[in-house]
Amino acid sequence: MDQFDVLIVGGGPIGMACAIEAQKAGLSYVVIEKGALVNSLFNYPVFMTFFSTSQRLEIGGLPFVTINPKPNRNEAVEYYRRVAESYALNIRLFEKVNSVTKQEDGRFTVETSRGQYGARKVVVATGFYDVPVLMNIPGEELPKVTHYYKDPHFYAFQDVVVVGANNSAIDAALETYRKGARVTLVIRGNDIGPNVKYWVRPDIENRIKEGSVRALFGSELTAVREGEADIRTPDGLVTVKNDFVIAMTGYHPDFEMLKRFGINLSEVLRPAYLENNMETNVPGLYLAGVVCGGMDTHKLFIENSRVHAGLIITDILSQSQHHS
């Protein structure tokens, strides 16, 4: 069984940042990632533009160079691949962590889809993009319904319902409309989301005003069938012709996995950890990145959780010196 000082669960930007800090500190480490490198970013919409500037997405002191004011998804995926290459990070891809068990001697045994590892410390940096927030309506399980939106061309000339009021929904509505889709935007509140990118807001407002995108405010999708969908509106139930539903209802961390690892969750499903060193209620088990926010996925981003890597590795080093 391979033994490491630190085992990092998740090969996204924050997991990679933790690996870089471990490497600089001379600790042995491995990153286990269940999908591709930066799997969540890889699964973002193909044409997505970040809110952040490229400098704020940098890790490991390597410059993220882009000629655009805001980098896009393709540039980010390439940047993080180059970071992994530059540091020759020890990352094992397409390997899923099934369990993290603390042994009596304080070490951890980590079972994955490919075997077993021993680790002195474990860092969970799994993000929140894996589990969509479900609508729990009839027909949600149909193949025509997706919680992940990739490429607008797929929806060309189709009747599309987009659910949601924030960036992902608004981007999907505008992009599919521009590929010839007939778009109905279903929004629970009375306006588009307050966090919608400032350069996108006038675009969607004007498309709604001119009738290019049909927006139903104060409304909810209640059922989906082949060929149609039901929407509850302030004026009663509306049935629309429908080929595809893009449900941009948000995502949340894998709470079942966190519980399996022994991490306590509060009533509002916020995982237990200390702000000063990111250690959870399980000594030696740390959280890093947006997974820390629980259901509150609008608080933590790459740019403000990069610091977690330094806090964690500093804490691990101070404990090593303490014990030596």
N, C-alpha and C positions, 0 to 999 in steps of 0.2 A: 504494500500500500504506500503510495507516494505521500510524503510528509512535507508540510509547508508551515512557515511562520503565519502566513495570512492566506486565507482562501476568500476570494471575492465572487459573489453570486451576481452576475449581470455584467455584460460587456458593452454598456452604453458609455456616454461621455464621462459620467461620474464614476462608474466602475473602473474605467481606464485611468481617470485621474488618481484614484486610490492605488492602482497598480504602479503608476509612475512614482508616487510618493514612497511606496514600499520599496521599489527598486532603488530609488535615490538613498533610502535609509539602510540599504544593504540587507533587507529582509527577503527571505525566499517567499515567493507568492505564486498563485495561479488564479486566473480569471476563468470562470465557467459560465458560458453563455448558451442559452437554449436554442438560439437562432443564429442569424448572420451577425457580423460585427455591427455595432450600433443598430440593433434589430428594430427598435421603435422608430428611429429616424428613417431607416430603410423603408418602413411601412407607411411613412407619412405620404400625403398626396405628392405626386411627381413634381408638380409645379409650385409647391409651397414656398413662400418667402417667410423668413423668420422676422419676428418683431425686433429681436436684438441685433446690435451691430456685430460684425465678425469678431472684434476684439473681446467682446463679452462672452463669446463661445469658446475662447482659447483655453487649452489645458496644456500642462507640461512646459509652459514657457515657449511653445512653438507658435510663430505668428500665423494667423489665419488670414490669407491675402485674398481679397475679392475686389473687383472694380465697382461692384454695386454698393449702394449705401447699406443695403440689407442683404445678407447672403441667402441663397435658396437651399432647398433640401439636397440637391445633387452636389453642390459645393461642400455642404457640411459633411455628407457621407464620405466624400473624397478626402476632405481635411482629416477626419478622424482615422481613416484608413492609413493616411500618411503618418499620423502621430504613432499609431500602433507599429508601423514599419520602422520609423525613426528610432523608437525606443526598444524595438524587437521584443514587444510585450509577450509574456507567456499566457496566451489566451487559447482556450479550447472551445471551439464553436460547435453548434448543433449538438450540445450535450446538456441534458436537463438535470437540475438538482432536484432530487426527490425528497431527501430528508437531511436535517442537520441535528445531530444528537450530541449532547454534552456528556463526556465520560467522567468517571469518578476522579480521575487525575486532573480534571479541568480542561483537558483538550477536547477537540471536537472530531467526530467521525461524520463525514459527508458522503452520502450515497447519491450517485448520479445514474443516468441511463447507461453509462459506460463503465461504471466501476465504483471504487471507494477511495476516498482521500482522508488523510489525517491532517488536522490544522490546529495551530495554537490559538488562532483568532479567526473569526469569520465576519465578513462585511457583506450585508445584503444591500445591493444597489440595483433593484429590479424595476424601478420606475412605476408607472401606473397605466401603461398603455395596453396591458394584456387582457383586462376584463372590462367589456363595455357595460355601461349602465343600461339595463334592459327597460323596455317600455311595458313589458308584461301585458301584451295585447294579443288577441287571436290573430294568427298568421305571421307573427314575428319570426317564426322559425323557417318560413318559406325562403327558397334560394334567392328570390328577387329582393329580399331585405338585407341590407348590409349596414354594419356599424363602422366599417372602415372604407374610406373613399380614396381611390388611387388616381384614376385618370379619366378626365371628362369625356374623351372620345367614345368610350364604351356606351355612353348614354345618348349619343347623337340621335336626334329625331324621335326620342322616346318621351312618354309621359312620366315625369319624375316627381315624386314627393320628397322634399328635403325637410327633415325635422330638426329644429334647433335655432338658436338666435345668436350664437357666438361665432368666432372666426371660422371654425371648420365648416359649419353649416353655411355661412354666408359665402365663403370661398366656393363650396360645392355648388351652391345655387347659381352664382355668377358664371363659373367656368362651364357648367353643363348647359346653361342658357346660351352661352356663346358658341357651343358646339351644336346648337339647333334643338336642344331639349325643350319641351314644354314643362316649365317648372312651377310647382305649387310649393310655397314655403310655409310650413306650419310652425307657428311660434306661440308658446304658451302665454307669454306676457304681452304687454301692449306696445312693445317697441323692440328693435333689435338690441342685442346685448351691449352693455356699456363698454366692454373691453374690445369691441371690434376695431381692427386696425384703422387708424385715422385716415389713411389714404384709400381704404376700401369703403368706408361708411357712405360718402357721397355717391359712390357708384351704385351700391345696392338701393339707397334711398331713391335715386333717380330712376332706376329700372322698375322699382315698385310703382312709383308715381306715374310713369308712362304706361304701365300695364304689361311690360315685357316679362316681368316675374310676378306671378300672382302670390300675394302674401295674405295669409289668414292669421290675424292676431287674436289673442285670447282664445286660442284653439288647441285642440289635442287630437292626434291620430288615435282612433279607437279600435280599428280592425283593418286587416289587409287580406285581400283575396286575389286569386289570379285575375288580372285584368281590371281590378278596381280597389279603392280604399275608402274607408269611412272616416270623416273628420267631424268632431264635435266643435261647432263654432258658436259665437254668441247669438247667431240667428237660427240655431238648430243644427241638425245633422246634415252634412253634405256628403254625397258619394261622388268621388271623382274617378275618371278613367285613369288607370295606373299600370305602368310596366315595371317600374323599379322604385324602391324606397331607400333613401340614404338617411339613416337615423344617426345624426350627429349629437347624441344625447350624453356624450362624455364617457369617461373611463374611470376606473379606480384600481388601487393596488390589489394584488392577490391576497386578500385577508385570510383565506383558508390556509395558504402557505405560511404566512407569518405566524398564525396560531400553531400550526404543526411544528414550527421551529421553536415554539415556547414563548413567543413575544406576546405580552399583554396588550389588549386593545381597550381603549376607553369606550364609553357609551356612544360617542360620536365616531367610533372606529378610528381613533388616532392612536398609532402605535406608541408604546412607552419607550422613551429614550431621554438621555440627559443632553441638554443643549450644549454643554461645555465640551463634551467629548464624543457625543453621538452613541454612547453605549446604551444598550437596551436593559430591560430587567434581567436578562440572562447575562451574567458577567462574561466578557470576552466576545459577545455577539453585538455587532454594531449595525446601525442603519446609515445609509448615505443617499443623498439626492432626493428626488421628488416623492419617493415611497414614504418619506417621513411625514408628509402632509395628510396621509389618510384620505378621506373623502374630499378634503379641501385641496383640489389639484390646481387651483389658480394662484397659490402662494409661492410655490417653489419651482424654479426653473434651472436650467443648466447654469446660468450666470450667477445666481445667488446661492447655489448649493455646491459649487466647485470647492468652496472653503472646507466642506466636510472632510475631504480627503486629508488635508493637513491636520485637522483636529484629531482624526482617528489615528493616523500613523504616529503623531506626537504622543498620544496617550499610550499606544502600544509600546513605544520606545521607553517612555517614562516608567511603565510597569516592568519592562525587561531590566532596566537599570536598578529598579527598586528590589527586584528579586535576585540580581546578580551579586 
